[in-house]
Amino acid sequence: MNDAPGHREATERAAPVSPAPVSPLDGLRVLDLATLFAGPLAATMLGDFGAEVIKVEHPRRPDPSRGHGPSKDGVGLWWKLLGRNKRAITLDLSTPGGRDVLLRMAAEADVIIENFRPGTLEKWGLGWDELSAANPRLILARVTGFGQFGPYARRPGFGTLAEAMSGFAAITGEPDGPPTLPPFGLADSIAALTTAYAVMTALAGLDRTGRGQVVDMAIIEPMLTVLGPQPLWYDQLGHVQRRTGNRSANNAPRNTYRTADGRWVAVSTSAQSIAERVMRLVGRPEVVEEDWFATGAGRASHADELDEAVGAWIARHERAQVIEAFERAEAAIAPINDIRDVMADEQYRALGSITEVEDDELGMVRMQNVLFRLSGTPGAIRWAGRPHGADTDEVLGDLGLSPEEIASLRAGGAL
Protein backbone atom coordinates (compact mmCIF):
# COMPACT_ATOMS: atom_id res chain seq x y z
CA MET A 1 0.00 0.00 0.00
CA ASN A 2 1.31 3.43 -0.91
CA ASP A 3 1.30 5.52 2.28
CA ALA A 4 3.01 8.60 0.82
CA PRO A 5 1.33 11.83 1.94
CA GLY A 6 0.44 12.81 -1.58
CA HIS A 7 -1.32 9.49 -2.17
CA ARG A 8 -3.38 9.83 1.01
CA GLU A 9 -4.45 13.37 0.09
CA ALA A 10 -5.46 12.32 -3.41
CA THR A 11 -7.45 9.41 -2.01
CA GLU A 12 -9.27 11.67 0.42
CA ARG A 13 -10.11 14.18 -2.28
CA ALA A 14 -11.40 11.42 -4.55
CA ALA A 15 -13.58 9.88 -1.86
CA PRO A 16 -17.33 10.35 -2.41
CA VAL A 17 -18.82 13.20 -0.42
CA SER A 18 -21.41 12.13 2.15
CA PRO A 19 -24.75 13.90 1.88
CA ALA A 20 -25.50 16.51 4.51
CA PRO A 21 -27.31 15.04 7.50
CA VAL A 22 -31.08 15.26 7.32
CA SER A 23 -32.88 16.63 10.35
CA PRO A 24 -35.59 14.13 11.34
CA LEU A 25 -38.21 16.83 12.00
CA ASP A 26 -37.51 18.92 8.90
CA GLY A 27 -40.78 20.37 7.64
CA LEU A 28 -42.57 20.15 11.00
CA ARG A 29 -43.94 23.57 11.99
CA VAL A 30 -44.50 24.24 15.70
CA LEU A 31 -46.12 27.30 17.26
CA ASP A 32 -44.86 27.81 20.82
CA LEU A 33 -47.48 29.89 22.65
CA ALA A 34 -46.36 28.77 26.11
CA THR A 35 -44.38 30.61 28.78
CA LEU A 36 -41.76 29.70 31.35
CA PHE A 37 -40.53 26.16 31.20
CA ALA A 38 -42.47 22.96 30.51
CA GLY A 39 -44.19 23.92 27.25
CA PRO A 40 -41.36 26.04 25.83
CA LEU A 41 -38.74 23.41 26.67
CA ALA A 42 -40.78 20.77 24.83
CA ALA A 43 -40.78 23.07 21.80
CA THR A 44 -37.03 23.55 22.16
CA MET A 45 -36.52 19.79 22.04
CA LEU A 46 -38.50 19.58 18.81
CA GLY A 47 -36.56 22.50 17.35
CA ASP A 48 -33.25 20.83 18.19
CA PHE A 49 -34.10 18.08 15.71
CA GLY A 50 -35.15 20.29 12.83
CA ALA A 51 -38.69 21.46 13.54
CA GLU A 52 -39.41 25.05 12.54
CA VAL A 53 -40.45 26.57 15.86
CA ILE A 54 -42.10 29.99 16.01
CA LYS A 55 -42.15 31.47 19.49
CA VAL A 56 -45.24 33.67 19.99
CA GLU A 57 -45.00 36.18 22.84
CA HIS A 58 -47.21 39.00 24.03
CA PRO A 59 -46.00 42.33 22.60
CA ARG A 60 -45.76 43.99 26.00
CA ARG A 61 -45.29 41.00 28.33
CA PRO A 62 -42.47 38.76 27.07
CA ASP A 63 -42.02 35.20 28.26
CA PRO A 64 -40.96 35.60 31.94
CA SER A 65 -38.08 33.19 31.34
CA ARG A 66 -36.28 36.07 29.60
CA GLY A 67 -35.89 37.64 33.04
CA HIS A 68 -35.29 34.51 35.14
CA GLY A 69 -31.87 34.06 36.68
CA PRO A 70 -28.66 35.92 35.88
CA SER A 71 -28.27 38.16 32.85
CA LYS A 72 -25.32 39.66 31.03
CA ASP A 73 -25.48 43.19 29.59
CA GLY A 74 -29.24 43.08 30.15
CA VAL A 75 -29.63 39.84 28.17
CA GLY A 76 -31.26 36.95 30.05
CA LEU A 77 -29.06 33.87 29.85
CA TRP A 78 -31.75 31.26 30.58
CA TRP A 79 -33.62 32.46 27.51
CA LYS A 80 -30.58 31.81 25.32
CA LEU A 81 -31.01 28.11 26.11
CA LEU A 82 -34.81 27.93 26.20
CA GLY A 83 -35.28 30.06 23.08
CA ARG A 84 -32.70 28.39 20.87
CA ASN A 85 -33.72 27.28 17.39
CA LYS A 86 -36.89 29.41 17.60
CA ARG A 87 -37.97 32.42 15.57
CA ALA A 88 -39.43 35.03 17.91
CA ILE A 89 -42.57 37.00 17.08
CA THR A 90 -45.04 39.07 19.07
CA LEU A 91 -48.80 38.64 18.90
CA ASP A 92 -51.58 39.63 21.31
CA LEU A 93 -53.97 36.71 20.99
CA SER A 94 -56.69 38.51 22.95
CA THR A 95 -57.15 41.07 20.15
CA PRO A 96 -59.23 40.40 17.02
CA GLY A 97 -56.19 41.01 14.85
CA GLY A 98 -54.03 38.68 16.89
CA ARG A 99 -56.71 35.99 16.83
CA ASP A 100 -57.04 36.20 13.05
CA VAL A 101 -53.29 36.00 12.52
CA LEU A 102 -52.98 32.98 14.79
CA LEU A 103 -55.74 31.15 12.93
CA ARG A 104 -53.88 31.81 9.67
CA MET A 105 -50.70 30.48 11.25
CA ALA A 106 -52.53 27.46 12.66
CA ALA A 107 -53.75 26.57 9.19
CA GLU A 108 -50.12 26.05 8.13
CA ALA A 109 -48.79 24.58 11.40
CA ASP A 110 -48.49 20.99 12.54
CA VAL A 111 -48.30 21.53 16.30
CA ILE A 112 -49.32 24.22 18.77
CA ILE A 113 -48.00 24.11 22.33
CA GLU A 114 -49.78 26.32 24.90
CA ASN A 115 -50.01 26.58 28.68
CA PHE A 116 -52.80 29.08 29.35
CA ARG A 117 -55.25 28.26 32.10
CA PRO A 118 -58.11 26.07 30.81
CA GLY A 119 -60.74 28.18 29.10
CA THR A 120 -58.40 31.04 28.14
CA LEU A 121 -58.01 30.11 24.47
CA GLU A 122 -61.73 29.44 24.29
CA LYS A 123 -62.41 32.93 25.70
CA TRP A 124 -60.38 34.40 22.83
CA GLY A 125 -62.16 32.31 20.19
CA LEU A 126 -59.09 30.09 19.76
CA GLY A 127 -60.29 26.85 21.35
CA TRP A 128 -59.98 23.42 19.81
CA ASP A 129 -63.15 23.84 17.77
CA GLU A 130 -61.79 26.93 16.02
CA LEU A 131 -58.23 25.65 15.66
CA SER A 132 -59.22 22.24 14.31
CA ALA A 133 -61.66 23.90 11.89
CA ALA A 134 -58.72 25.92 10.56
CA ASN A 135 -56.54 22.79 10.36
CA PRO A 136 -58.06 19.32 10.94
CA ARG A 137 -54.56 17.79 11.10
CA LEU A 138 -53.35 20.06 13.90
CA ILE A 139 -51.90 18.70 17.16
CA LEU A 140 -52.73 20.98 20.11
CA ALA A 141 -50.56 20.27 23.18
CA ARG A 142 -52.07 21.85 26.29
CA VAL A 143 -49.60 21.93 29.18
CA THR A 144 -51.03 22.97 32.55
CA GLY A 145 -50.34 22.31 36.21
CA PHE A 146 -53.40 20.14 36.79
CA GLY A 147 -54.88 19.24 33.41
CA GLN A 148 -57.94 20.48 31.52
CA PHE A 149 -60.59 19.21 33.95
CA GLY A 150 -61.09 18.30 37.60
CA PRO A 151 -61.44 20.38 40.77
CA TYR A 152 -57.95 21.94 40.50
CA ALA A 153 -57.98 22.61 36.74
CA ARG A 154 -58.34 26.38 36.97
CA ARG A 155 -55.80 26.89 39.74
CA PRO A 156 -52.45 28.51 38.89
CA GLY A 157 -50.05 25.63 38.43
CA PHE A 158 -46.25 25.46 38.57
CA GLY A 159 -43.66 22.71 38.76
CA THR A 160 -43.09 23.36 42.46
CA LEU A 161 -46.68 22.37 43.15
CA ALA A 162 -46.22 19.15 41.20
CA GLU A 163 -43.08 18.34 43.17
CA ALA A 164 -45.13 18.79 46.34
CA MET A 165 -48.35 17.05 45.27
CA SER A 166 -46.74 14.05 43.58
CA GLY A 167 -45.00 12.82 46.72
CA PHE A 168 -41.51 13.82 45.59
CA ALA A 169 -40.93 16.41 48.33
CA ALA A 170 -42.30 14.06 50.99
CA ILE A 171 -39.58 11.47 50.33
CA THR A 172 -36.74 13.94 49.70
CA GLY A 173 -34.50 15.19 52.50
CA GLU A 174 -33.06 13.88 55.73
CA PRO A 175 -35.27 11.67 57.95
CA ASP A 176 -35.44 14.28 60.70
CA GLY A 177 -35.61 17.25 58.34
CA PRO A 178 -38.39 18.94 56.39
CA PRO A 179 -39.71 17.82 52.99
CA THR A 180 -37.29 19.16 50.37
CA LEU A 181 -37.95 20.78 47.00
CA PRO A 182 -35.35 20.73 44.20
CA PRO A 183 -33.50 23.98 43.50
CA PHE A 184 -34.32 23.82 39.79
CA GLY A 185 -37.31 23.09 37.54
CA LEU A 186 -37.41 19.32 37.93
CA ALA A 187 -41.14 18.77 37.38
CA ASP A 188 -41.22 21.23 34.48
CA SER A 189 -38.30 19.49 32.80
CA ILE A 190 -39.84 16.05 33.18
CA ALA A 191 -43.14 17.41 31.84
CA ALA A 192 -41.28 18.93 28.88
CA LEU A 193 -39.74 15.59 27.99
CA THR A 194 -43.15 13.95 28.31
CA THR A 195 -44.81 16.63 26.19
CA ALA A 196 -42.28 16.20 23.40
CA TYR A 197 -42.92 12.44 23.54
CA ALA A 198 -46.68 13.02 23.56
CA VAL A 199 -46.47 15.30 20.52
CA MET A 200 -44.46 12.73 18.58
CA THR A 201 -46.95 10.02 19.60
CA ALA A 202 -49.85 12.19 18.42
CA LEU A 203 -48.05 12.81 15.13
CA ALA A 204 -47.68 9.05 14.70
CA GLY A 205 -51.42 8.78 15.31
CA LEU A 206 -51.98 11.44 12.66
CA ASP A 207 -50.19 9.24 10.14
CA ARG A 208 -52.73 6.49 10.87
CA THR A 209 -55.97 8.44 11.25
CA GLY A 210 -55.40 11.57 9.18
CA ARG A 211 -56.80 13.75 11.96
CA GLY A 212 -55.20 15.84 14.64
CA GLN A 213 -55.98 15.71 18.35
CA VAL A 214 -55.48 17.39 21.72
CA VAL A 215 -52.66 16.45 24.08
CA ASP A 216 -53.73 17.13 27.69
CA MET A 217 -50.52 17.29 29.72
CA ALA A 218 -50.86 17.85 33.47
CA ILE A 219 -47.47 18.61 35.04
CA ILE A 220 -48.48 16.72 38.20
CA GLU A 221 -48.70 13.40 36.30
CA PRO A 222 -45.22 12.76 34.80
CA MET A 223 -43.68 13.59 38.17
CA LEU A 224 -45.86 10.93 39.79
CA THR A 225 -44.84 8.38 37.17
CA VAL A 226 -41.09 8.82 37.65
CA LEU A 227 -41.43 8.19 41.39
CA GLY A 228 -41.86 4.51 40.61
CA PRO A 229 -44.10 1.88 42.21
CA GLN A 230 -45.22 3.87 45.24
CA PRO A 231 -48.96 3.62 44.40
CA LEU A 232 -48.57 -0.15 44.04
CA TRP A 233 -46.71 -0.42 47.32
CA TYR A 234 -49.41 1.52 49.11
CA ASP A 235 -52.26 -0.30 47.36
CA GLN A 236 -50.94 -3.78 48.05
CA LEU A 237 -49.02 -3.34 51.32
CA GLY A 238 -50.09 -0.03 52.83
CA HIS A 239 -46.43 0.95 52.55
CA VAL A 240 -45.57 4.67 52.66
CA GLN A 241 -42.01 5.56 51.68
CA ARG A 242 -40.22 7.81 54.17
CA ARG A 243 -37.38 10.28 53.80
CA THR A 244 -34.00 8.55 53.94
CA GLY A 245 -31.63 11.33 52.94
CA ASN A 246 -29.01 10.03 50.51
CA ARG A 247 -29.68 6.45 51.50
CA SER A 248 -31.95 4.04 49.67
CA ALA A 249 -34.52 1.75 51.22
CA ASN A 250 -33.71 -0.79 48.51
CA ASN A 251 -29.95 -1.23 48.71
CA ALA A 252 -26.77 -0.25 50.57
CA PRO A 253 -24.14 1.09 50.65
CA ARG A 254 -25.61 4.02 48.75
CA ASN A 255 -24.62 7.48 49.89
CA THR A 256 -22.33 10.45 49.43
CA TYR A 257 -18.92 10.27 51.08
CA ARG A 258 -16.24 12.86 51.79
CA THR A 259 -12.68 12.19 50.64
CA ALA A 260 -9.39 13.07 52.37
CA ASP A 261 -9.00 16.23 50.27
CA GLY A 262 -12.42 17.53 51.30
CA ARG A 263 -14.25 16.59 48.11
CA TRP A 264 -17.24 14.33 47.65
CA VAL A 265 -18.18 11.17 45.75
CA ALA A 266 -21.37 9.17 45.31
CA VAL A 267 -21.46 5.38 45.50
CA SER A 268 -24.25 3.15 44.20
CA THR A 269 -24.64 -0.59 44.74
CA SER A 270 -27.94 -1.35 43.02
CA ALA A 271 -26.43 -4.59 41.68
CA GLN A 272 -25.43 -7.32 44.12
CA SER A 273 -22.10 -7.92 42.38
CA ILE A 274 -21.19 -4.24 42.72
CA ALA A 275 -22.00 -4.27 46.43
CA GLU A 276 -19.68 -7.24 46.90
CA ARG A 277 -16.85 -5.52 45.01
CA VAL A 278 -17.21 -2.36 47.08
CA MET A 279 -16.99 -4.17 50.41
CA ARG A 280 -13.96 -6.18 49.31
CA LEU A 281 -12.30 -2.99 48.10
CA VAL A 282 -12.77 -1.19 51.42
CA GLY A 283 -11.37 -4.13 53.38
CA ARG A 284 -14.57 -5.71 54.68
CA PRO A 285 -14.88 -8.93 52.64
CA GLU A 286 -16.39 -10.83 55.58
CA VAL A 287 -19.71 -8.99 55.41
CA VAL A 288 -20.29 -10.38 51.91
CA GLU A 289 -20.78 -13.80 53.51
CA GLU A 290 -23.51 -12.61 55.87
CA ASP A 291 -27.00 -13.90 55.05
CA TRP A 292 -28.46 -10.39 55.15
CA PHE A 293 -25.98 -9.16 52.54
CA ALA A 294 -27.57 -11.33 49.83
CA THR A 295 -30.44 -8.90 49.12
CA GLY A 296 -30.73 -5.16 48.61
CA ALA A 297 -33.30 -4.86 51.38
CA GLY A 298 -31.05 -6.84 53.74
CA ARG A 299 -28.12 -4.58 52.99
CA ALA A 300 -30.32 -1.50 53.47
CA SER A 301 -31.25 -2.73 56.95
CA HIS A 302 -27.53 -2.69 57.82
CA ALA A 303 -26.81 0.67 56.17
CA ASP A 304 -25.14 2.11 59.28
CA GLU A 305 -22.50 -0.61 59.35
CA LEU A 306 -21.89 -0.51 55.59
CA ASP A 307 -21.77 3.29 55.43
CA GLU A 308 -19.27 3.41 58.28
CA ALA A 309 -16.96 0.96 56.50
CA VAL A 310 -17.16 2.64 53.11
CA GLY A 311 -17.04 6.16 54.52
CA ALA A 312 -13.98 5.46 56.68
CA TRP A 313 -12.04 3.99 53.76
CA ILE A 314 -12.93 6.85 51.42
CA ALA A 315 -12.04 9.43 54.08
CA ARG A 316 -8.46 8.13 54.11
CA HIS A 317 -7.91 8.73 50.38
CA GLU A 318 -8.02 11.70 48.04
CA ARG A 319 -10.83 11.79 45.51
CA ALA A 320 -8.70 10.91 42.49
CA GLN A 321 -7.32 7.87 44.34
CA VAL A 322 -10.80 6.79 45.39
CA ILE A 323 -12.18 6.97 41.85
CA GLU A 324 -9.17 5.16 40.43
CA ALA A 325 -9.48 2.35 42.98
CA PHE A 326 -13.21 1.95 42.36
CA GLU A 327 -12.64 1.84 38.62
CA ARG A 328 -10.00 -0.87 39.00
CA ALA A 329 -12.43 -2.85 41.15
CA GLU A 330 -15.25 -2.28 38.60
CA ALA A 331 -17.37 -0.69 41.33
CA ALA A 332 -19.79 2.15 40.64
CA ILE A 333 -18.73 5.64 41.70
CA ALA A 334 -18.96 9.22 40.46
CA PRO A 335 -17.54 12.53 41.62
CA ILE A 336 -20.08 15.00 42.96
CA ASN A 337 -19.56 17.81 40.49
CA ASP A 338 -20.53 21.41 40.65
CA ILE A 339 -20.94 23.24 37.34
CA ARG A 340 -17.22 24.05 37.19
CA ASP A 341 -16.44 20.35 37.31
CA VAL A 342 -19.13 19.55 34.74
CA MET A 343 -17.65 22.01 32.25
CA ALA A 344 -14.23 20.35 32.60
CA ASP A 345 -15.34 16.70 32.91
CA GLU A 346 -13.66 14.47 30.32
CA GLN A 347 -16.71 12.27 29.77
CA TYR A 348 -18.98 15.24 29.06
CA ARG A 349 -16.25 16.57 26.75
CA ALA A 350 -16.04 13.26 24.90
CA LEU A 351 -19.81 13.23 24.40
CA GLY A 352 -19.94 16.90 23.40
CA SER A 353 -22.58 17.48 26.07
CA ILE A 354 -21.63 21.16 26.33
CA THR A 355 -21.29 22.93 23.00
CA GLU A 356 -20.47 26.39 21.69
CA VAL A 357 -23.07 28.51 19.93
CA GLU A 358 -22.43 31.83 18.19
CA ASP A 359 -24.88 34.51 19.35
CA ASP A 360 -25.49 37.95 17.86
CA GLU A 361 -25.91 39.58 21.28
CA LEU A 362 -23.32 37.82 23.44
CA GLY A 363 -20.81 36.37 21.00
CA MET A 364 -19.77 32.77 21.66
CA VAL A 365 -21.79 31.08 24.40
CA ARG A 366 -21.62 27.58 25.82
CA MET A 367 -24.73 25.59 26.68
CA GLN A 368 -26.07 22.03 26.83
CA ASN A 369 -26.05 20.27 23.48
CA VAL A 370 -29.05 18.47 21.98
CA LEU A 371 -30.42 15.81 24.27
CA PHE A 372 -29.26 12.67 22.45
CA ARG A 373 -27.22 11.55 19.46
CA LEU A 374 -28.75 10.08 16.31
CA SER A 375 -26.27 8.45 13.94
CA GLY A 376 -28.17 9.18 10.73
CA THR A 377 -30.32 12.25 11.42
CA PRO A 378 -28.60 14.22 14.18
CA GLY A 379 -29.97 17.29 15.87
CA ALA A 380 -28.23 20.67 15.92
CA ILE A 381 -28.33 24.07 17.60
CA ARG A 382 -28.67 26.59 14.80
CA TRP A 383 -28.91 29.70 16.98
CA ALA A 384 -29.46 30.74 20.59
CA GLY A 385 -32.57 32.50 21.88
CA ARG A 386 -33.52 35.51 19.76
CA PRO A 387 -34.51 38.98 21.00
CA HIS A 388 -38.16 39.63 21.80
CA GLY A 389 -40.14 39.92 18.56
CA ALA A 390 -37.03 39.86 16.37
CA ASP A 391 -38.66 37.84 13.60
CA THR A 392 -42.22 39.22 13.64
CA ASP A 393 -42.15 41.04 10.30
CA GLU A 394 -40.34 38.21 8.51
CA VAL A 395 -42.67 35.48 9.79
CA LEU A 396 -45.84 37.43 9.06
CA GLY A 397 -44.47 38.38 5.66
CA ASP A 398 -43.91 34.68 4.93
CA LEU A 399 -47.53 34.15 5.97
CA GLY A 400 -48.61 36.52 3.19
CA LEU A 401 -49.28 39.69 5.15
CA SER A 402 -48.27 42.89 3.42
CA PRO A 403 -46.10 45.55 5.11
CA GLU A 404 -49.22 47.71 5.35
CA GLU A 405 -51.19 44.95 7.10
CA ILE A 406 -48.32 44.36 9.53
CA ALA A 407 -48.09 48.07 10.27
CA SER A 408 -51.85 48.21 10.87
CA LEU A 409 -51.70 45.28 13.29
CA ARG A 410 -48.83 46.92 15.13
CA ALA A 411 -50.67 50.22 15.36
CA GLY A 412 -53.70 48.41 16.78
CA GLY A 413 -51.66 46.72 19.52
CA ALA A 414 -51.88 43.19 18.08
CA LEU A 415 -48.10 43.03 17.51
Residue pairs with C-beta under 8 A, 6 or more apart in sequence:
21 376
21 377
21 378
22 50
22 376
22 377
23 49
23 50
23 377
23 378
23 379
23 380
24 49
24 50
24 374
24 377
24 379
25 46
25 49
25 50
25 51
26 50
27 50
27 52
28 46
28 50
28 51
28 52
28 110
28 111
28 203
29 51
29 52
29 54
29 108
29 109
29 110
29 111
30 43
30 46
30 47
30 51
30 52
30 53
30 54
30 109
30 110
30 111
30 112
30 113
31 53
31 54
31 56
31 102
31 105
31 106
31 109
31 111
31 112
31 113
32 39
32 40
32 43
32 53
32 54
32 55
32 56
32 86
32 113
33 39
33 56
33 93
33 112
33 113
33 114
33 115
33 116
34 40
34 42
34 43
34 113
34 114
34 115
34 143
35 57
35 63
35 64
35 65
35 115
36 63
36 64
36 65
36 68
36 115
36 158
36 188
37 65
37 82
37 159
37 185
37 188
37 189
37 192
38 115
38 143
38 159
38 185
38 187
38 188
38 189
38 191
38 192
38 195
38 217
38 219
39 113
39 114
39 115
39 141
39 143
39 192
39 195
40 55
40 63
40 65
40 82
40 83
40 113
40 192
41 82
41 188
41 189
41 192
42 113
42 141
42 143
42 191
42 192
42 193
42 195
42 196
42 199
43 51
43 53
43 55
43 86
43 113
44 53
44 81
44 82
44 83
44 84
44 85
44 86
44 192
45 192
45 193
45 196
45 371
46 53
46 111
46 196
46 199
47 53
47 84
47 85
47 86
48 84
48 85
48 370
48 371
48 379
48 380
48 381
49 370
49 374
49 377
49 379
50 377
50 379
50 380
51 111
52 87
53 85
53 86
53 87
54 86
54 87
54 89
54 105
54 391
54 395
55 63
55 83
55 86
55 87
55 88
55 89
55 386
56 89
56 90
56 91
56 93
56 102
57 63
57 88
57 89
57 90
57 91
57 388
57 389
58 90
58 91
58 92
59 90
59 91
59 92
59 389
59 413
59 414
59 415
60 92
62 388
63 79
63 82
63 83
65 76
65 78
65 79
65 82
65 83
66 76
66 78
66 79
66 83
66 385
66 388
67 76
68 76
68 78
68 79
69 76
69 77
69 78
70 77
71 77
72 362
73 361
73 362
75 361
75 362
77 365
79 385
80 357
80 359
80 362
80 365
80 367
80 384
80 385
81 367
81 368
81 384
81 385
82 385
83 384
83 385
83 386
84 357
84 367
84 381
84 382
84 383
84 384
84 385
85 381
85 382
85 383
86 385
86 386
87 386
87 390
87 391
87 394
87 395
88 385
88 386
88 387
88 388
88 389
88 390
88 391
88 392
89 389
89 391
89 392
89 395
89 396
89 415
90 388
90 389
90 392
90 415
91 98
91 101
91 102
91 392
91 414
91 415
92 98
92 413
92 414
92 415
93 99
93 102
93 121
93 124
93 126
94 124
95 412
95 413
95 414
96 414
97 408
97 409
97 412
97 414
97 415
98 409
98 414
98 415
99 124
99 125
99 126
101 396
101 399
101 401
101 409
101 414
102 126
103 126
103 130
103 131
103 134
104 134
104 399
104 400
105 399
106 112
106 131
106 134
106 135
106 138
107 134
107 135
108 135
108 399
109 135
109 138
110 137
110 138
110 139
110 203
111 138
111 139
111 140
111 141
111 199
111 203
112 131
112 138
112 139
112 140
112 141
113 141
113 143
113 195
113 199
114 121
114 140
114 141
114 142
114 143
115 142
115 143
115 144
116 144
117 144
117 154
117 156
118 142
118 144
118 148
118 149
118 153
118 154
119 154
121 127
121 131
128 140
128 214
131 138
131 140
132 138
132 140
132 212
135 212
136 211
136 212
137 206
137 210
137 211
137 212
138 212
139 199
139 202
139 203
139 206
139 212
139 213
139 215
140 212
140 213
140 214
140 215
141 195
141 198
141 199
141 202
141 214
141 215
141 217
142 148
142 214
142 215
142 216
142 217
143 191
143 195
143 217
143 219
144 153
144 157
144 217
144 218
144 219
145 152
145 155
145 156
145 157
145 158
145 161
145 162
145 218
145 219
145 220
146 152
146 153
146 155
146 157
146 218
146 219
146 220
147 153
147 216
147 217
147 218
147 220
147 221
148 216
157 219
157 220
158 188
158 219
159 185
159 186
159 187
159 188
159 189
159 191
159 219
160 181
160 187
161 219
161 220
162 168
162 187
162 191
162 219
162 220
162 223
163 169
163 181
163 182
163 186
163 187
163 223
164 179
164 181
165 220
166 187
166 220
166 223
166 224
166 227
167 224
167 227
167 230
167 241
168 182
168 186
168 187
168 223
168 227
169 179
169 180
169 181
170 179
170 241
170 243
171 227
171 241
171 242
171 243
171 244
172 179
172 180
172 181
172 182
172 243
173 179
173 180
173 243
173 245
174 243
174 245
175 242
175 243
175 244
175 245
177 243
179 243
180 243
186 223
187 219
187 220
187 222
187 223
188 219
190 222
190 223
190 226
191 217
191 219
191 222
191 223
193 222
194 217
194 221
194 222
195 215
195 217
198 215
198 217
199 215
202 212
202 213
202 215
205 213
206 212
206 213
224 231
230 241
233 239
233 241
234 240
241 249
242 249
246 254
246 255
246 256
246 266
247 254
247 255
247 300
247 303
247 307
248 254
248 296
248 300
249 297
249 300
250 270
250 296
250 297
250 300
251 268
251 269
251 270
251 275
251 296
251 297
251 299
251 300
252 269
252 275
252 296
252 299
252 300
252 302
252 303
252 306
252 307
253 267
253 269
253 275
253 278
253 279
253 299
253 303
253 306
253 307
253 309
253 310
254 267
254 268
254 269
254 270
254 303
255 266
255 267
255 303
255 307
255 310
255 311
256 264
256 265
256 266
256 267
256 336
257 264
257 265
257 266
257 267
257 310
257 311
257 314
257 315
258 264
258 311
258 314
258 315
259 265
259 314
259 315
259 317
259 318
259 319
259 322
260 315
260 316
260 317
260 318
261 318
261 319
263 318
263 319
263 335
263 336
264 319
264 335
264 336
265 314
265 319
265 322
265 323
265 333
265 334
265 335
265 336
266 333
266 334
266 335
266 336
267 278
267 310
267 326
267 331
267 332
267 333
268 274
268 332
268 333
269 275
269 278
269 299
269 331
269 332
270 296
270 332
271 332
272 294
272 295
272 296
274 330
274 331
274 332
275 293
275 299
276 288
276 293
277 329
277 330
277 331
278 310
278 326
278 329
278 331
279 285
279 287
279 288
279 293
279 306
279 309
279 310
280 288
280 329
281 313
281 325
281 326
281 329
281 331
282 309
282 310
282 312
282 313
282 314
283 309
283 313
284 309
287 293
287 302
287 305
287 306
287 309
290 302
291 298
292 298
292 299
292 301
292 302
293 299
293 302
299 306
314 322
317 325
319 335
322 333
323 333
323 335
326 332
326 333
327 333
335 341
337 345
342 348
342 354
343 354
343 366
348 354
351 373
352 369
353 368
353 369
354 366
354 367
354 368
354 369
355 366
355 367
355 368
355 369
355 381
356 364
356 365
356 366
357 364
357 365
357 366
357 367
357 381
357 383
357 384
358 364
358 365
358 383
359 365
359 383
359 384
361 387
362 384
365 384
367 381
367 384
369 381
370 378
370 379
370 380
370 381
371 379
372 379
389 415
392 406
392 415
393 403
393 406
396 405
396 406
396 409
396 415
397 403
397 406
401 409
406 415
409 415
